[in-house]
């Protein structure tokens, strides 16, 4: 069977162009106008989809963290209150759905709990992303699998045994696994890009890369190692407030990123040695002995 899945009207996997996802996440800081600007920037860069995050804060924030105080743009508030501030509801997602459709760009979300899955189902998403933090939440995995939609499983802060257990729960049909390291930003020495090869050897499904590093080169290297999907956070300005901003790529950088990924795809070739027509003038001029 081919190592591929369908996301919307696109085939993603071996033999297909790299599927590029601009992770908006919560870099909109709860502001719909900012979210729209990020969608515009992603579309202009030529990405295939934008991704948001959907949580039910009282379920997703651990109890011992809910009352922790935090400095935010909305004042000194609890971590739970902050999570509510950056969470979009029905009005915002309905507008995101309309705006993305108008701009002819796909969108989907990372879901952090079962009610969030039920909420997003109304928009008939092209797939669901399981964030690294939820990889061990087998109840959530089963709930998402019951929707029948393709799944993307992120593997940051997880052991190989935990990844295998998650895959055992959901199976490999309509599954794409992304290698990730969940530090923001991630130092180069912890990117461990060779895990892409390890995951390709272990699982028969497509393997992608969710990067949180500073810079663009590792994402291109990920493609050269076999990643068929690349996801990077997008921001309007890395100096904006928010925990993910520093590990994000600004609009101009995202345009370069997509270009680098496409050049990398072209440069990989097919592994069959041949003499190209463009080489013939040099061959005739420089090679003394023809055989």
Secondary structure by P-SEA (a helix, b strand, c coil): cccccccccccccccccbbbbbcccccccccaaaaaaaaaaaaaacccbbbbbbbcccccccccccccccccccccccaaaaaaaacccaaaaaaaaaaaaaacbbbbbbcccaaaaaaaccccccccccccccccaaaaaaaaaaaccbbbbbbccccaaaaaaaaaacccccbbbbbbbccccccccccccaaaaaaaaccccbbbbbccccccaaaaaaaaacccbbbbbbbcccccccccccccccaaaaaaaaaaaaaaaaaaccccccccccaaaaaaccccccc
